[in-house]
Amino acid sequence: MTQPVSPPRTSAAVPRLSKVLCTTDLTALGDRAVPYAYALVADRGLVCLLHVIDVHPTPSPLVPHYSSEGHESAAERLRREQEATERLRALVPPEAAERGIRTEVRIVGAREPARVIREEADRLDADAICLASRSRPGLSSTILGSISLDVLRDTSHPVLLIRPPAGS
């Protein structure tokens, strides 16, 4: 009786990540993803820091119960975008320049953050997506929904999820 011949083992090449999309909601947890993104990307690579600003639909007098209350002006939105840009730039680790890592900052206004994250990863042709996750175990995450789970479910890009610190 002959032994079955197994195929020769091939070693897979270690991927070189040259473009990483990192998204944060500018909370302490969301910001924890940023250093990991820089750790993932190769020297002379690119990290795109993305923040999605929730925008409300433009009010219209054609819509019943029209009210401009709760809707921000263009000047207010511009101020929010500038503030977010400054906060993102402040998150860039000093080692990034030493390693020749470039940083692109993107602020996008949208109602569906997960869709925007997937689209930005595609636009960038990202080698990976890095983001924090607050996901709650079990039924609560299903009911409440989760941006990170939506991204993970609907993207073909590798995803690194950063969890909250233990005990938080």
N, C-alpha and C positions, 0 to 999 in steps of 0.2 A: 504494500500500500504506500502510495507516495503522499508526501506532505504537500498541502496547497502552497503555492508560491505567492508570497505577499509582494505587492508592488514596492519598488524601492522608495524609501522615504526621501522626500524633497523638503528642503528648508525654504520657508517663505521669506522673501526679502522683508526687512523691516521698513515700513513705510516712512517716507520723509514728509513731514507735514510742513508745507510752506505757507499755507493760508488757513487761518483759524478764525471763525466767526465766534465772537463772545458777546453774549447779550446779558444785560443787567437792567433791573428795574430801579437801580440806584438806591436800594436798601442795603443794609449791612450784609444780609444773606446773598442778595444778588451780586454785590461787589466781590464776594469771595471767589467767584468764578474767574475774575480777571487774572490773578497771578497764575492760575492753572493754564489759562489760554497761552500766556507767554512761556510757560514751562513746556507746553506741547509743541510750539512752533520752532522750527529749525532756525539757526542763525541766519540772518539776512532774509528772514521770512516776513510775513505780514499778519498782523492781528487787526481784525476789524471789530471795533467796539460799537455795539448797537444798543440804542435805547429806543423803545417804542413808547411814544406819548399817546395816551388815550385821547381821542378827539371825539367830540360830540357832533352829531349831524348838524349841518348848518340850518338855523331856523328859517322858516319860510312862512310868509303871511298866507300862503295857499293851504297850509296845513291847519286843520282845526286845532283850536287851543294854542295858537301861535303865541310864543313868548320868547323874548330874547334873554330872559333870565336863565342863568346857568350856562350860557354860551359865552365863550371868551372872544375878545376882539383879536384882530390880526396882530396888533401890537403886543397883547398879552401872550399870544401863542409864540411870537418871535422871542419874547423875553424868556419864556419857558424853555425854548429850544437852545437859546444861548447859555442859559444856566446849566442845562443838561450837558451841553458840549464841554463847558468848563469843568464840570464834575467828572465827566469821562476822562478828559485829558489829565486830571489830577490823579487818576487811578493807574496811569501807566508807570510800571516799575522802572526805577533808574537803570537797572541792568539791561533794559530793552535797547537803549542807545548803544551800550557797550557791545551788545551782540549784533548790532546792525539791524535790529527788528524794526520795521516800519509799523506805524499805527495809522489806521483810517478810522475816523469817528463818523458815525452815521446816526442821525436822529430822524425817525420816521413817525409821522402821525397816522394812526390807524385805530380801528375798532377791534381788529382781530390780531393780537400780537403773535400767536403761533403761526398764522399764515405769513405774516411779514418776516418772521425769523426764517421760515423755510425759503421764501422768495429771495431774501438777502443771501442765504447760503448758496442758492443756485446762481444768483448774480455774480457772487464772488468766486464761484467754483471752489468753495471751501473744501479743504481736506478733512475738517472736523468742525463740529459745533460744540461750544462749551457754555453751559448755563447752570444756574442753581435751581434746585428743586425743593419746594416745600411739601411735596406730595404727602398726603395723609394716607395711612394704610386703609385698605378695605373699601367699604361702601362710601365713606365720606369723600374720597377722591373722585369716585364715579359721579356722585351727586354734585359736588362743587366744581368739578372739572379741574384741569390742570394744564397750564400752558406747556410745561415741560413734557407731560405725557402726550399732548397733541403733537408737539414737535417730533418726539421720539417715534410716535406711531406713523407719521406721514412723511418722513424724510428718508432719503437714501444715504445721507451723510452720516458718518460715525458721530455719536453724541457722547460727550462726557458730562454727566450730571454731578454737580457738587451738592452734597447733602448738608443740612444744618449741623453745627457742632453737636457732639454728644451732650445730652442733658438739656437741650434747648427746645 
